[in-house]
Amino acid sequence: MMSQKKPVLVFDVIETIFSLEALSGAFKVEGLPSHTKDVFFGQLLRDAFATSTTGTYVPFVEMARGTLEVLLTNLGVPSPEAVAGRILPVFGQLEAHPDVHEALALARSRGMGVLFFTNGSTANTQALVERNGLTDHVDHIFSIESCRQWKPKESAYRAAVERVGSEPGHCAMIAAHAWDTAGAMNAGMLAGWVRRQDRRFHPAMTKPTCTSDSLVELVDSLSDRLSSINGTGPKTSSGPAD
């Protein structure tokens, strides 16, 4: 377990680390436009957040299946349950974005702890980490399964960092979702937003500590900031791309 004072970089998993492009291909195979992936994932988060607000916890797999079956039915797809059964396993076949290996290697060289924090399952995330050759770069995986609270609930972030022996003030979240970085900052963490599917940060959300097109640049900037907070001194950095 990491010591309480060790700085920790916390990474969102789906879309931040692993691309959903494979899901686009799965929809195309079923005769649907590739952008159906964006509709599906957006509705999945909508349904999950709404359910969470009522105080009910629904695991990712169950929520994803329900949302997908509803969407496929609305699109007039025959046998939506069977089609969903062919599409959902693709979540276990996602590929890491091109900048992930370099970013995680940099985090390791800077003495950062690396925590993957996901709304998905522990088992699927572990399988993706192994499939993409990231095992040596990841110290810990934390799923909302353990706290039964979907991100961006404040208690979920606190549970994640406490599980690895840290605290929010010694951690920074890196995510491709504005709601995720805003949630982390609400919990007392620094946050970096990486431009993946969105080109503009949502103006109604709390502005992140830094933004960039590159995961490597965010690791560079946030590791320096965390080193300063933890009293280990700043390291040479190319600076954030704000």
C-alpha positions in Angstrom: 0.0 0.0 0.0 1.2 3.5 -0.9 2.3 5.8 2.0 -0.1 8.6 2.9 2.3 11.3 1.6 3.2 9.6 -1.7 1.7 11.7 -4.5 -0.8 9.8 -6.6 -2.0 10.3 -10.2 -5.5 9.0 -10.6 -6.6 8.1 -14.1 -10.1 7.7 -15.4 -10.2 4.5 -17.5 -12.8 4.5 -20.3 -12.0 7.1 -23.0 -9.1 8.6 -21.0 -6.9 5.5 -21.1 -8.8 3.1 -23.4 -10.4 4.3 -26.6 -14.0 3.4 -27.4 -13.4 3.1 -31.2 -13.7 -0.6 -31.0 -17.3 0.0 -29.9 -17.9 2.1 -33.0 -16.8 -0.9 -35.1 -19.2 -3.2 -33.2 -22.2 -1.0 -34.0 -21.2 -0.8 -37.7 -21.1 -4.6 -37.8 -24.7 -4.6 -36.7 -25.6 -2.2 -39.5 -25.7 0.9 -37.3 -23.8 4.2 -37.8 -20.5 4.3 -35.9 -21.7 7.4 -34.0 -24.3 5.2 -32.3 -21.4 4.6 -29.9 -21.5 8.2 -28.7 -25.3 8.2 -28.2 -25.1 4.9 -26.3 -22.3 6.0 -24.0 -23.8 9.4 -23.3 -27.2 7.7 -22.5 -25.4 5.2 -20.3 -23.8 7.9 -18.2 -27.1 9.8 -18.1 -29.0 6.8 -16.8 -26.3 5.9 -14.3 -26.1 9.4 -12.9 -29.9 9.7 -12.6 -30.1 6.3 -10.8 -27.2 7.3 -8.5 -29.0 10.5 -7.6 -32.0 8.5 -6.3 -29.6 6.7 -3.9 -29.7 3.4 -5.9 -26.5 1.7 -7.0 -26.6 -0.2 -10.3 -23.3 -1.8 -11.5 -21.8 -0.8 -14.8 -22.6 -4.0 -16.7 -26.2 -4.0 -15.7 -26.6 -0.3 -16.5 -24.9 -0.7 -19.9 -27.0 -3.7 -20.9 -30.3 -1.9 -20.0 -29.4 1.3 -21.7 -28.2 -0.5 -24.8 -31.3 -2.6 -25.1 -33.5 0.4 -24.8 -31.5 2.3 -27.4 -31.5 -0.6 -29.9 -35.2 -1.0 -29.4 -35.8 2.7 -30.1 -33.7 2.3 -33.3 -35.9 -0.5 -34.5 -33.2 -3.2 -34.2 -34.7 -6.7 -34.2 -33.8 -8.9 -31.2 -32.1 -6.1 -29.2 -31.2 -8.5 -26.4 -29.2 -10.7 -28.8 -27.5 -7.7 -30.4 -26.6 -6.2 -27.0 -25.1 -9.6 -26.2 -22.7 -9.3 -29.1 -21.8 -5.6 -28.5 -21.1 -5.5 -24.8 -18.2 -7.9 -24.8 -16.3 -5.3 -26.9 -15.7 -3.4 -23.6 -13.1 -6.1 -22.9 -11.3 -5.5 -26.2 -10.6 -1.8 -26.0 -7.2 -0.4 -27.1 -5.1 2.1 -25.1 -4.7 5.5 -26.7 -1.3 6.1 -28.3 0.0 8.4 -25.6 -0.8 6.1 -22.6 2.4 4.0 -22.4 4.6 7.1 -22.4 2.5 9.0 -19.9 2.4 6.1 -17.4 6.2 5.5 -17.8 6.7 9.2 -17.1 4.5 9.0 -14.0 6.6 6.1 -12.8 9.9 8.0 -13.4 8.6 11.0 -11.4 7.9 8.8 -8.4 4.1 9.1 -8.7 1.7 6.4 -7.6 -0.6 5.4 -10.4 -4.2 4.6 -9.6 -6.8 3.6 -12.3 -10.3 4.7 -11.0 -13.2 3.4 -13.0 -17.0 3.4 -13.1 -16.6 0.0 -14.8 -15.7 -3.3 -13.1 -12.5 -4.3 -11.5 -12.3 -7.5 -13.6 -12.7 -5.9 -16.9 -10.3 -3.1 -16.1 -7.7 -5.6 -15.0 -8.1 -7.5 -18.2 -7.7 -4.4 -20.3 -4.6 -3.4 -18.4 -3.1 -6.8 -19.0 -4.2 -6.9 -22.6 -2.5 -3.6 -23.3 0.7 -4.4 -21.5 0.2 -1.8 -18.8 0.6 -4.0 -15.7 4.0 -2.7 -14.7 2.8 0.9 -14.9 -0.3 0.6 -12.7 -0.1 0.3 -8.9 -3.8 -0.1 -8.1 -7.2 -0.4 -9.7 -10.3 0.9 -7.9 -13.8 0.3 -9.1 -17.0 2.0 -7.9 -18.0 -1.6 -7.1 -16.2 -1.2 -3.8 -17.9 1.9 -2.7 -21.2 1.5 -4.6 -21.2 5.2 -5.6 -20.8 6.3 -9.2 -18.4 9.1 -10.0 -18.7 12.1 -9.8 -20.0 11.5 -6.3 -17.5 13.2 -3.9 -17.4 10.1 -1.6 -16.3 7.9 -4.5 -13.1 9.9 -5.1 -12.4 9.9 -1.4 -12.9 6.2 -1.1 -10.6 5.6 -4.1 -7.6 7.6 -2.7 -8.1 6.4 0.8 -8.0 2.8 -0.4 -4.4 3.4 -1.5 -3.4 5.1 1.7 -3.5 8.7 0.3 -5.8 11.7 0.7 -7.3 14.1 -1.9 -4.8 16.9 -1.3 -1.9 14.7 -2.4 -3.7 13.4 -5.6 -4.5 14.6 -9.1 -7.2 13.2 -11.3 -6.7 13.0 -15.1 -9.8 12.4 -17.2 -11.3 13.1 -20.6 -14.7 14.0 -19.0 -15.4 17.5 -17.7 -17.8 16.0 -15.1 -15.0 13.8 -13.8 -12.3 16.4 -13.4 -15.0 18.7 -11.8 -16.0 15.9 -9.4 -12.3 15.3 -8.4 -11.7 19.0 -7.7 -14.9 19.1 -5.6 -13.4 16.3 -3.6 -10.2 18.3 -3.0 -7.9 17.0 -5.7 -6.0 18.7 -8.5 -7.3 17.7 -12.0 -6.1 17.6 -15.6 -8.5 17.4 -18.5 -7.3 15.6 -21.7 -9.0 16.5 -25.0 -10.3 13.2 -26.4 -13.8 13.3 -27.8 -14.6 16.9 -26.8 -12.5 19.8 -28.1 -13.8 22.3 -25.6 -14.1 22.0 -21.8 -17.7 22.4 -20.6 -18.0 26.1 -19.5 -20.5 25.3 -16.7 -18.0 22.9 -15.0 -15.3 23.8 -12.6 -12.2 24.7 -14.6 -9.4 22.0 -14.2 -5.9 22.7 -13.0 -4.6 22.2 -16.5 -5.7 20.9 -19.9 -3.9 19.4 -22.9 -4.3 17.3 -26.0 -1.6 15.0 -24.5 -1.7 12.7 -21.6 2.0 13.0 -21.3 1.9 16.8 -20.9 -0.7 16.5 -18.1 1.4 13.9 -16.3 4.4 16.2 -16.6 2.6 19.3 -15.2 0.6 17.6 -12.5 3.5 15.5 -11.2 5.5 18.7 -10.7 2.6 20.3 -8.8 2.2 17.2 -6.6 5.9 17.1 -5.9 5.8 20.7 -4.7 2.8 20.0 -2.5 4.5 16.9 -1.0 7.7 18.9 -0.4 9.9 16.9 -2.7 10.6 19.9 -4.9 9.6 20.7 -8.5 11.3 18.8 -11.3 12.2 20.1 -14.8 9.0 20.3 -16.8 7.9 21.4 -20.2 4.9 23.0 -18.5 1.2 22.6 -19.0 -0.7 23.2 -22.2 -3.5 25.3 -20.8 
